[in-house]
Amino acid sequence: MISVVVEKENIKGNIVEIKDKKDINHLKNSFRMNVGDEIRVVDGEKEYRCEILSLDKKEILGEIREVLEDNYSTSVKVDIALGLLKNDKMDLSIQKLTEIGINKIIPMKTKRTVVKVKEKKDKWVVVSTEALKQCQGVRKVEIAEPTNLKEINYGEYDLVFLPYEGADGNKITNYNGLDKLKKILYLIGPEGGFDDSEVEFLRGKGVKIISLGRRILRAETAAIVAGGVILNEIW
């Protein structure tokens, strides 16, 4: 079923208002939707099965036929602090992290970050929203402002992981009871990895150094693999 993501204020009683120009164009021209057709709408908390009441150039109205709770998100919120990557790699990471069910993405500045941050957050939100539609998710991914590694609030997490080549075989699967926690964070460095002083800083914060295997993974690959392993332990 075709999915549309809206803001909560677009849900008014039993009526859904779709006003995003791209969504209107897709529904009318790409998918050839008509009055009476059914669409799936999510607002970040719930899922709505709607029947289209009207379509025009500025707005599509749908009547809610069924309200469903979010069965696609984990009760444990898994966040990632991801070292800033070059455009295509960052977009790919955000897309796939949204698909697997990450709760929040913190674009992270480190000593080896080479990407100059410009006005990219709006683009990242679009990438994540499109991925949410495709994967039939409900909860929107929060994308934070770019933050320095040392300014992240590690204290708000029950457990923090750092996949690192010097982990001596310690694995995510060695940690039992992840599904009983409330919030988990994991960190992935930029293309050049973490500086040794940053790793020591993170150790001092109680971060658990873990291994993703014997191979050295690209940053975007490590981000997806580590997130998938953590989420698999939670589902």
N, C-alpha and C positions, 0 to 999 in steps of 0.2 A: 504494500500500500504506500502511496506517495506521502511523504512526511513534510511538514512545514514547522519551522520554529518561530514562535512569537513571544512577545513580552507579556507579562501577566496583565498589564493594563489593556491588552487587546482581547481579553476574555471578559465579556460584559453579560452577566447572567448566563443564558444558554446560547449566546451568540459569540462567534469568533470573528474578529476583524483582521483580515490579512491586507496589509498596506505596503509591504516591501515591494518595490518595483520589480526586482529580480524574481521574487516568488510569483507575483502576478503574471509576469511574462512566461515563466516556466509552466505554470498551471494552465494558462490559456493557450499558449502557442506551441510549447514543446510537448506537453502531455495531453493537449486537446480536451481538457476537463470541461464538463458542462453542468448546468443546474441539475441537481439530483445525484450527482456522483459523490462518492465517499472519499474523504481524505483523513489523514492522521495528523493531528496538531499537538505539539508539546510546548510547554511554557517553562521548562526547567524543573518542574515538580511533578506534574501529572501529564497523563496522555489522554487526548480527547479524540473520539471517533465522531467525525462531523459530516453532515450532508450539505453540499453547496446550495445556497439559496439564491445567490446572484453573483454575476461577474461583470466588472467593467474595467476601464483603464486605470482607475485610481484605487479600487478596492474590491476585494472578494469577501463575501459574507458567508459564514457557515453556521449551521445549527447543530449544537452538540447533541448527539444521540446516545453517547456512552462515555463515562468518565472512568479511567483506569489508573490505579496506583502505579508508581514507578517500580517495575520488576526487573529493570535492566542495570541498576546501579548497586554497588556494594554498600553495606552498612559502614564498613571501614573506609575512610577517605584516604586515598593514596595520592600524594602530591609528588611532583618532581621539580628539582632545581636543575635546570638544563643550561649548561654553558652555551653562550650565544654562538650559533653556527652560521655559516654563509647561507644566503637567501634560500636556495632550493632545499638545502639540508634542514634548515629550521622549519620550513613549511611542511616538508615531508614528516618530520618528527611530530609536529603539532597535529597533523592529520591522523597519523597512526596512533598517537597517544590518546587522542579523542576516541578513536574507534575501540581501543581496548578497555577504556573506562577510567582513565586517570581523572582525578577530581580537579587538580589545580596545576598549572604550569608556571614556574617562576623562571623567566629568562635571567640567567646568572652571569655576572661579570667576574672574571678571574684574572690572574696575572698574565695568563697566556691568551686571553681573548683578543682576537685581531679584528673582529667585526665592529664597525662603527655604528652605534645605535642611532637610527633616525626615527621618523614617524612610522613605525612598523606594527605597533600593537593593533591598530584597526584592521590591518591586513591579516594578522594572525587570528583575530576573532572571526573574520570571514571564513578563513580556512577551517577553523574548528567547527563553526556552525554548519558548513556544508558537509563535513565529515559526520557530524551528529545526525543529520538527516539520513545519510547513507546507511549508517550502522543501526538505525532505529533506536538510538539512545533517547533518554529523557532529560537527565541532568546535564546542564550546560557546564562546560569546562571553564573555570575561572583562569584568565590569563593575567598575571600580575605585571606590574611595571618592572623593567629590568632592575635587578638588585645585586649589589656586591655580595660576594660569598660570605664575608664577615658580618654583613648586616641582616642576614636571614635569622628569623626568630626560631632557633632550634628547640627552644624550651616548650613550644606549643605542641610538639610531637611526642608520641609514646615511644617511637623507635625511629632511628635515622640510619639508613644504609649508604655506604659508599662502595660501589663496585670498583675494584682497583687491582692492577696486575700483581701487587705485592701482598695478596690476601692470604697466602699459604693454605689454600684449599677450603677456607671457611665459606659456607654457602648459605644462601637465603633459606633453603630447606632445612638447615640446622636449627632454625628458630621456630619453636612450637607456639601455638596459640595466637598467631597473627590475626585470626578472625575474631579474637576477643578484644582487640585494641580499637581505639577510636580514630587515630590519625597516624599515618606513616609517611615519612619523607625519604626519597632517595636522590642522590646527586650524581650527575653525569657531567664531566668536564667538557671543554671545547675540543677542537681538533688536536691541539697540542697537549691535551691532558692537564692534570693538576701539577702545580709546582710542589716540591717536597715540603716547603714551609706551610702550604695550604693543607696538605694531608696531615701534618702534625697539629695544625690548628683544629682540624676536624676531630682528630683523635682526642684532643683535649676537651672537646664538646661532648664526648661520649658516643661519637658516631661509630657504628659497627662496620668494619672493613670486610667486604665480602668479595668472592670470586664469581665470575660468570663462565669459568672454564679456562682451558689452557690457551685458547687463541686470543689475540688482541683484536678487539672489535672496534669498528668505527663508532664515533660518538652517537650518531643517529641510530645505529644498529643496537648499541648497548642500551640506549634509552628505551627502546621498544622491548628488547629481550628482558631486561631487568623488571620493567613494569609488568610484563606478562607473567613472569614467574611469581612476583609478589601477589598479583591479583588471583592467580591460579590457587595460591595457598589460602585465599580468603573466601572464594566462591563456595 
